[in-house]
Amino acid sequence: MKLNKKEKNYLLSTLFKGYVIQCAICSVLIFGGTFLLGIMAEEILRKYVLYYYLYYRTVYLYIVAVIVWGGCIIYMTYLLLKKVVAYVYEVQAATGKMFDQNVSYIEMSPELSEIAANINQLKQEAESNARLAKENEQRKNDLIMYLAHDLKTPLTSIVAYLSMLDSHPDMPQEQREKYIRIAMEKSIRLGELINEFFDITRYNLQNIELEPVEINL
């Protein structure tokens, strides 16, 4: 599954909007509070302190406000970077669970829902491919076992008929020809099965185009 451009920038836009809103609120609170505090301080000084203007300037409050504002911006930037690093660690942990058989579904933060969906899809595809590979391997092993059993059957017949021919040299000619014919048929059948076995081996080593032929069932 591929994320489109809108989905790809969703996390970036979410973090950026949150960061801008926090900076705006912080700026309004600090400079708005400084403005009100300056007015209140000037009124109080004007009322109770003579010649306050000789040593008091409103700009002093704004200097302090700028320093505090800069500290807040740095702190919020640190929080933003900390959140981004936390997302990276979360993605790293999620990818580590892709091949964990004990985890059926990987959950992540709501902001990473699209990434979580992709990781879970990849996990399902990987598990499906592993299951298919295991099933194919089992089918191949079963096929080889059945083929080995089929190879043993004509070979046993060939050995039996040849042993009979060897142990009975005075066997009638008609019966001898019959056993030789049967042994020949079994030998041909054994050769066909061996060729099938080689074909199976070649299928695993290279791509072979199958050529369908008609057979008499």
Phi and psi restraints in degrees (value plus and minus 20) as a CYANA .aco file:
   2 LYS   PHI    -125.9   -85.9
   2 LYS   PSI     117.8   157.8
   3 LEU   PHI    -100.4   -60.4
   3 LEU   PSI     117.1   157.1
   4 ASN   PHI     -99.0   -59.0
   4 ASN   PSI     157.0   197.0
   5 LYS   PHI     -82.9   -42.9
   5 LYS   PSI     -57.3   -17.3
   6 LYS   PHI     -86.3   -46.3
   6 LYS   PSI     -65.5   -25.5
   7 GLU   PHI     -87.8   -47.8
   7 GLU   PSI     -53.7   -13.7
   8 LYS   PHI     -86.0   -46.0
   8 LYS   PSI     -54.9   -14.9
   9 ASN   PHI    -113.4   -73.4
   9 ASN   PSI     -12.8    27.2
  10 TYR   PHI     -83.9   -43.9
  10 TYR   PSI     -69.1   -29.1
  11 LEU   PHI     -83.5   -43.5
  11 LEU   PSI     -62.8   -22.8
  12 LEU   PHI     -81.6   -41.6
  12 LEU   PSI     -66.1   -26.1
  13 SER   PHI     -86.0   -46.0
  13 SER   PSI     -57.3   -17.3
  14 THR   PHI     -83.7   -43.7
  14 THR   PSI     -66.9   -26.9
  15 LEU   PHI     -85.6   -45.6
  15 LEU   PSI     -61.4   -21.4
  16 PHE   PHI     -87.0   -47.0
  16 PHE   PSI     -62.4   -22.4
  17 LYS   PHI     -82.7   -42.7
  17 LYS   PSI     -64.3   -24.3
  18 GLY   PHI     -81.7   -41.7
  18 GLY   PSI     -60.6   -20.6
  19 TYR   PHI     -86.0   -46.0
  19 TYR   PSI     -64.2   -24.2
  20 VAL   PHI     -84.0   -44.0
  20 VAL   PSI     -62.7   -22.7
  21 ILE   PHI     -82.9   -42.9
  21 ILE   PSI     -62.7   -22.7
  22 GLN   PHI     -83.3   -43.3
  22 GLN   PSI     -62.6   -22.6
  23 CYS   PHI     -83.7   -43.7
  23 CYS   PSI     -59.9   -19.9
  24 ALA   PHI     -85.6   -45.6
  24 ALA   PSI     -65.1   -25.1
  25 ILE   PHI     -82.8   -42.8
  25 ILE   PSI     -63.5   -23.5
  26 CYS   PHI     -81.7   -41.7
  26 CYS   PSI     -62.5   -22.5
  27 SER   PHI     -85.1   -45.1
  27 SER   PSI     -64.1   -24.1
  28 VAL   PHI     -82.3   -42.3
  28 VAL   PSI     -65.4   -25.4
  29 LEU   PHI     -84.2   -44.2
  29 LEU   PSI     -64.6   -24.6
  30 ILE   PHI     -89.4   -49.4
  30 ILE   PSI     -72.9   -32.9
  31 PHE   PHI     -95.7   -55.7
  31 PHE   PSI     -53.4   -13.4
  32 GLY   PHI     -85.8   -45.8
  32 GLY   PSI     -63.6   -23.6
  33 GLY   PHI     -84.4   -44.4
  33 GLY   PSI     -57.1   -17.1
  34 THR   PHI     -84.8   -44.8
  34 THR   PSI     -61.0   -21.0
  35 PHE   PHI     -82.4   -42.4
  35 PHE   PSI     -67.5   -27.5
  36 LEU   PHI     -85.1   -45.1
  36 LEU   PSI     -61.2   -21.2
  37 LEU   PHI     -84.0   -44.0
  37 LEU   PSI     -57.0   -17.0
  38 GLY   PHI     -84.2   -44.2
  38 GLY   PSI     -61.4   -21.4
  39 ILE   PHI     -84.8   -44.8
  39 ILE   PSI     -64.7   -24.7
  40 MET   PHI     -83.8   -43.8
  40 MET   PSI     -63.5   -23.5
  41 ALA   PHI     -84.2   -44.2
  41 ALA   PSI     -59.8   -19.8
  42 GLU   PHI     -86.6   -46.6
  42 GLU   PSI     -59.4   -19.4
  43 GLU   PHI     -85.1   -45.1
  43 GLU   PSI     -62.5   -22.5
  44 ILE   PHI     -86.7   -46.7
  44 ILE   PSI     -64.0   -24.0
  45 LEU   PHI     -84.9   -44.9
  45 LEU   PSI     -59.2   -19.2
  46 ARG   PHI     -84.2   -44.2
  46 ARG   PSI     -51.9   -11.9
  47 LYS   PHI    -102.4   -62.4
  47 LYS   PSI     -57.0   -17.0
  48 TYR   PHI    -133.9   -93.9
  48 TYR   PSI     -34.3     5.7
  49 VAL   PHI    -142.8  -102.8
  49 VAL   PSI     108.0   148.0
  50 LEU   PHI    -101.5   -61.5
  50 LEU   PSI     124.2   164.2
  51 TYR   PHI      32.8    72.8
  51 TYR   PSI      18.6    58.6
  52 TYR   PHI     -84.4   -44.4
  52 TYR   PSI     -46.3    -6.3
  53 TYR   PHI     -89.1   -49.1
  53 TYR   PSI     -30.2     9.8
  54 LEU   PHI     -94.5   -54.5
  54 LEU   PSI     -47.0    -7.0
  55 TYR   PHI    -147.3  -107.3
  55 TYR   PSI     -23.8    16.2
  56 TYR   PHI    -135.0   -95.0
  56 TYR   PSI     114.9   154.9
  57 ARG   PHI    -154.8  -114.8
  57 ARG   PSI     118.3   158.3
  58 THR   PHI     -82.9   -42.9
  58 THR   PSI     -46.1    -6.1
  59 VAL   PHI     -82.9   -42.9
  59 VAL   PSI     -45.7    -5.7
  60 TYR   PHI     -81.4   -41.4
  60 TYR   PSI     -60.7   -20.7
  61 LEU   PHI     -84.3   -44.3
  61 LEU   PSI     -59.1   -19.1
  62 TYR   PHI     -89.7   -49.7
  62 TYR   PSI     -52.1   -12.1
  63 ILE   PHI     -83.0   -43.0
  63 ILE   PSI     -65.7   -25.7
  64 VAL   PHI     -83.0   -43.0
  64 VAL   PSI     -59.6   -19.6
  65 ALA   PHI     -82.9   -42.9
  65 ALA   PSI     -61.2   -21.2
  66 VAL   PHI     -84.0   -44.0
  66 VAL   PSI     -60.5   -20.5
  67 ILE   PHI     -83.7   -43.7
  67 ILE   PSI     -65.0   -25.0
  68 VAL   PHI     -84.6   -44.6
  68 VAL   PSI     -62.1   -22.1
  69 TRP   PHI     -80.8   -40.8
  69 TRP   PSI     -63.0   -23.0
  70 GLY   PHI     -82.2   -42.2
  70 GLY   PSI     -60.7   -20.7
  71 GLY   PHI     -83.2   -43.2
  71 GLY   PSI     -60.3   -20.3
  72 CYS   PHI     -86.0   -46.0
  72 CYS   PSI     -61.1   -21.1
  73 ILE   PHI     -82.6   -42.6
  73 ILE   PSI     -62.8   -22.8
  74 ILE   PHI     -82.5   -42.5
  74 ILE   PSI     -61.8   -21.8
  75 TYR   PHI     -85.5   -45.5
  75 TYR   PSI     -62.7   -22.7
  76 MET   PHI     -87.6   -47.6
  76 MET   PSI     -53.7   -13.7
  77 THR   PHI     -85.0   -45.0
  77 THR   PSI     -59.3   -19.3
  78 TYR   PHI     -82.2   -42.2
  78 TYR   PSI     -62.8   -22.8
  79 LEU   PHI     -83.2   -43.2
  79 LEU   PSI     -58.3   -18.3
  80 LEU   PHI     -83.9   -43.9
  80 LEU   PSI     -66.9   -26.9
  81 LEU   PHI     -84.3   -44.3
  81 LEU   PSI     -56.4   -16.4
  82 LYS   PHI     -83.5   -43.5
  82 LYS   PSI     -59.6   -19.6
  83 LYS   PHI     -87.1   -47.1
  83 LYS   PSI     -60.3   -20.3
  84 VAL   PHI     -83.2   -43.2
  84 VAL   PSI     -63.3   -23.3
  85 VAL   PHI     -84.0   -44.0
  85 VAL   PSI     -57.8   -17.8
  86 ALA   PHI     -83.3   -43.3
  86 ALA   PSI     -58.9   -18.9
  87 TYR   PHI     -84.5   -44.5
  87 TYR   PSI     -59.5   -19.5
  88 VAL   PHI     -82.8   -42.8
  88 VAL   PSI     -64.9   -24.9
  89 TYR   PHI     -83.4   -43.4
  89 TYR   PSI     -56.5   -16.5
  90 GLU   PHI     -86.8   -46.8
  90 GLU   PSI     -61.8   -21.8
  91 VAL   PHI     -84.9   -44.9
  91 VAL   PSI     -60.4   -20.4
  92 GLN   PHI     -82.5   -42.5
  92 GLN   PSI     -63.1   -23.1
  93 ALA   PHI     -85.7   -45.7
  93 ALA   PSI     -56.8   -16.8
  94 ALA   PHI     -87.3   -47.3
  94 ALA   PSI     -61.1   -21.1
  95 THR   PHI     -86.8   -46.8
  95 THR   PSI     -48.7    -8.7
  96 GLY   PHI     -89.4   -49.4
  96 GLY   PSI     -40.0     0.0
  97 LYS   PHI    -113.1   -73.1
  97 LYS   PSI     -19.4    20.6
  98 MET   PHI     -80.7   -40.7
  98 MET   PSI     -56.2   -16.2
  99 PHE   PHI    -127.0   -87.0
  99 PHE   PSI      -3.6    36.4
 100 ASP   PHI    -105.5   -65.5
 100 ASP   PSI      96.1   136.1
 101 GLN   PHI     -89.6   -49.6
 101 GLN   PSI     -40.3    -0.3
 102 ASN   PHI    -101.7   -61.7
 102 ASN   PSI     -29.5    10.5
 103 VAL   PHI    -128.6   -88.6
 103 VAL   PSI      96.4   136.4
 104 SER   PHI    -108.1   -68.1
 104 SER   PSI     -52.2   -12.2
 105 TYR   PHI    -163.5  -123.5
 105 TYR   PSI     114.8   154.8
 106 ILE   PHI    -118.5   -78.5
 106 ILE   PSI     100.9   140.9
 107 GLU   PHI    -123.2   -83.2
 107 GLU   PSI     122.3   162.3
 108 MET   PHI    -157.2  -117.2
 108 MET   PSI     157.6   197.6
 109 SER   PHI     -81.9   -41.9
 109 SER   PSI     133.3   173.3
 110 PRO   PHI     -76.6   -36.6
 110 PRO   PSI     -53.6   -13.6
 111 GLU   PHI     -86.7   -46.7
 111 GLU   PSI     -41.8    -1.8
 112 LEU   PHI    -126.1   -86.1
 112 LEU   PSI       6.8    46.8
 113 SER   PHI     -83.4   -43.4
 113 SER   PSI     -58.5   -18.5
 114 GLU   PHI     -86.2   -46.2
 114 GLU   PSI     -62.5   -22.5
 115 ILE   PHI     -84.6   -44.6
 115 ILE   PSI     -59.9   -19.9
 116 ALA   PHI     -82.3   -42.3
 116 ALA   PSI     -59.9   -19.9
 117 ALA   PHI     -83.5   -43.5
 117 ALA   PSI     -61.5   -21.5
 118 ASN   PHI     -85.8   -45.8
 118 ASN   PSI     -62.7   -22.7
 119 ILE   PHI     -84.8   -44.8
 119 ILE   PSI     -61.4   -21.4
 120 ASN   PHI     -86.2   -46.2
 120 ASN   PSI     -56.3   -16.3
 121 GLN   PHI     -86.0   -46.0
 121 GLN   PSI     -62.9   -22.9
 122 LEU   PHI     -82.8   -42.8
 122 LEU   PSI     -58.1   -18.1
 123 LYS   PHI     -83.2   -43.2
 123 LYS   PSI     -63.9   -23.9
 124 GLN   PHI     -84.7   -44.7
 124 GLN   PSI     -61.5   -21.5
 125 GLU   PHI     -85.0   -45.0
 125 GLU   PSI     -60.4   -20.4
 126 ALA   PHI     -85.0   -45.0
 126 ALA   PSI     -62.1   -22.1
 127 GLU   PHI     -86.2   -46.2
 127 GLU   PSI     -58.9   -18.9
 128 SER   PHI     -85.2   -45.2
 128 SER   PSI     -62.5   -22.5
 129 ASN   PHI     -84.7   -44.7
 129 ASN   PSI     -59.5   -19.5
 130 ALA   PHI     -85.7   -45.7
 130 ALA   PSI     -59.3   -19.3
 131 ARG   PHI     -86.5   -46.5
 131 ARG   PSI     -62.3   -22.3
 132 LEU   PHI     -84.4   -44.4
 132 LEU   PSI     -60.3   -20.3
 133 ALA   PHI     -83.4   -43.4
 133 ALA   PSI     -59.2   -19.2
 134 LYS   PHI     -86.9   -46.9
 134 LYS   PSI     -60.8   -20.8
 135 GLU   PHI     -86.1   -46.1
 135 GLU   PSI     -60.6   -20.6
 136 ASN   PHI     -85.0   -45.0
 136 ASN   PSI     -59.0   -19.0
 137 GLU   PHI     -84.2   -44.2
 137 GLU   PSI     -59.9   -19.9
 138 GLN   PHI     -86.5   -46.5
 138 GLN   PSI     -60.0   -20.0
 139 ARG   PHI     -83.2   -43.2
 139 ARG   PSI     -61.0   -21.0
 140 LYS   PHI     -84.0   -44.0
 140 LYS   PSI     -62.0   -22.0
 141 ASN   PHI     -84.5   -44.5
 141 ASN   PSI     -60.1   -20.1
 142 ASP   PHI     -84.2   -44.2
 142 ASP   PSI     -61.0   -21.0
 143 LEU   PHI     -83.4   -43.4
 143 LEU   PSI     -62.4   -22.4
 144 ILE   PHI     -84.6   -44.6
 144 ILE   PSI     -58.4   -18.4
 145 MET   PHI     -85.1   -45.1
 145 MET   PSI     -64.0   -24.0
 146 TYR   PHI     -84.8   -44.8
 146 TYR   PSI     -59.7   -19.7
 147 LEU   PHI     -86.7   -46.7
 147 LEU   PSI     -58.8   -18.8
 148 ALA   PHI     -82.8   -42.8
 148 ALA   PSI     -57.7   -17.7
 149 HIS   PHI     -85.8   -45.8
 149 HIS   PSI     -59.8   -19.8
 150 ASP   PHI     -87.0   -47.0
 150 ASP   PSI     -53.1   -13.1
 151 LEU   PHI     -87.7   -47.7
 151 LEU   PSI     -54.4   -14.4
 152 LYS   PHI     -90.4   -50.4
 152 LYS   PSI     -53.0   -13.0
 153 THR   PHI     -83.9   -43.9
 153 THR   PSI     -75.1   -35.1
 154 PRO   PHI     -87.0   -47.0
 154 PRO   PSI     -51.8   -11.8
 155 LEU   PHI     -84.0   -44.0
 155 LEU   PSI     -60.2   -20.2
 156 THR   PHI     -83.3   -43.3
 156 THR   PSI     -61.5   -21.5
 157 SER   PHI     -84.7   -44.7
 157 SER   PSI     -61.1   -21.1
 158 ILE   PHI     -81.7   -41.7
 158 ILE   PSI     -67.1   -27.1
 159 VAL   PHI     -81.4   -41.4
 159 VAL   PSI     -59.7   -19.7
 160 ALA   PHI     -85.7   -45.7
 160 ALA   PSI     -67.0   -27.0
 161 TYR   PHI     -87.6   -47.6
 161 TYR   PSI     -60.1   -20.1
 162 LEU   PHI     -86.4   -46.4
 162 LEU   PSI     -54.7   -14.7
 163 SER   PHI     -85.8   -45.8
 163 SER   PSI     -59.1   -19.1
 164 MET   PHI     -85.2   -45.2
 164 MET   PSI     -61.2   -21.2
 165 LEU   PHI     -84.9   -44.9
 165 LEU   PSI     -57.8   -17.8
 166 ASP   PHI     -93.1   -53.1
 166 ASP   PSI     -53.4   -13.4
 167 SER   PHI    -106.2   -66.2
 167 SER   PSI     -31.6     8.4
 168 HIS   PHI    -146.3  -106.3
 168 HIS   PSI      55.6    95.6
 169 PRO   PHI     -85.5   -45.5
 169 PRO   PSI     -43.5    -3.5
 170 ASP   PHI    -113.4   -73.4
 170 ASP   PSI       1.2    41.2
 171 MET   PHI     -85.7   -45.7
 171 MET   PSI     121.8   161.8
 172 PRO   PHI     -76.3   -36.3
 172 PRO   PSI     129.0   169.0
 173 GLN   PHI     -82.3   -42.3
 173 GLN   PSI     -59.8   -19.8
 174 GLU   PHI     -83.9   -43.9
 174 GLU   PSI     -64.3   -24.3
 175 GLN   PHI     -88.3   -48.3
 175 GLN   PSI     -57.2   -17.2
 176 ARG   PHI     -82.8   -42.8
 176 ARG   PSI     -64.9   -24.9
 177 GLU   PHI     -82.5   -42.5
 177 GLU   PSI     -55.8   -15.8
 178 LYS   PHI     -83.4   -43.4
 178 LYS   PSI     -67.0   -27.0
 179 TYR   PHI     -87.0   -47.0
 179 TYR   PSI     -57.8   -17.8
 180 ILE   PHI     -84.7   -44.7
 180 ILE   PSI     -60.0   -20.0
 181 ARG   PHI     -84.4   -44.4
 181 ARG   PSI     -62.7   -22.7
 182 ILE   PHI     -84.2   -44.2
 182 ILE   PSI     -63.5   -23.5
 183 ALA   PHI     -82.3   -42.3
 183 ALA   PSI     -57.8   -17.8
 184 MET   PHI     -84.6   -44.6
 184 MET   PSI     -63.6   -23.6
 185 GLU   PHI     -81.9   -41.9
 185 GLU   PSI     -62.3   -22.3
 186 LYS   PHI     -86.3   -46.3
 186 LYS   PSI     -55.9   -15.9
 187 SER   PHI     -84.9   -44.9
 187 SER   PSI     -62.3   -22.3
 188 ILE   PHI     -82.5   -42.5
 188 ILE   PSI     -63.7   -23.7
 189 ARG   PHI     -82.3   -42.3
 189 ARG   PSI     -59.8   -19.8
 190 LEU   PHI     -83.1   -43.1
 190 LEU   PSI     -60.2   -20.2
 191 GLY   PHI     -83.4   -43.4
 191 GLY   PSI     -58.6   -18.6
 192 GLU   PHI     -84.1   -44.1
 192 GLU   PSI     -62.5   -22.5
 193 LEU   PHI     -85.4   -45.4
 193 LEU   PSI     -58.0   -18.0
 194 ILE   PHI     -84.7   -44.7
 194 ILE   PSI     -60.1   -20.1
 195 ASN   PHI     -82.2   -42.2
 195 ASN   PSI     -59.0   -19.0
 196 GLU   PHI     -82.9   -42.9
 196 GLU   PSI     -59.9   -19.9
 197 PHE   PHI     -82.5   -42.5
 197 PHE   PSI     -62.6   -22.6
 198 PHE   PHI     -84.1   -44.1
 198 PHE   PSI     -57.4   -17.4
 199 ASP   PHI     -81.8   -41.8
 199 ASP   PSI     -62.8   -22.8
 200 ILE   PHI     -81.2   -41.2
 200 ILE   PSI     -62.1   -22.1
 201 THR   PHI     -83.7   -43.7
 201 THR   PSI     -60.1   -20.1
 202 ARG   PHI     -86.2   -46.2
 202 ARG   PSI     -53.4   -13.4
 203 TYR   PHI     -81.8   -41.8
 203 TYR   PSI     -53.0   -13.0
 204 ASN   PHI     -99.6   -59.6
 204 ASN   PSI     -38.5     1.5
 205 LEU   PHI    -119.1   -79.1
 205 LEU   PSI     -44.5    -4.5
 206 GLN   PHI    -174.5  -134.5
 206 GLN   PSI     146.6   186.6
 207 ASN   PHI    -105.2   -65.2
 207 ASN   PSI     103.2   143.2
 208 ILE   PHI    -143.2  -103.2
 208 ILE   PSI     111.6   151.6
 209 GLU   PHI    -101.0   -61.0
 209 GLU   PSI     105.5   145.5
 210 LEU   PHI     -99.1   -59.1
 210 LEU   PSI     120.9   160.9
 211 GLU   PHI    -135.6   -95.6
 211 GLU   PSI      83.7   123.7
 212 PRO   PHI     -87.6   -47.6
 212 PRO   PSI     120.9   160.9
 213 VAL   PHI    -153.5  -113.5
 213 VAL   PSI     136.7   176.7
 214 GLU   PHI    -104.5   -64.5
 214 GLU   PSI     118.9   158.9
 215 ILE   PHI    -150.6  -110.6
 215 ILE   PSI     134.8   174.8
 216 ASN   PHI    -111.9   -71.9
 216 ASN   PSI      86.0   126.0
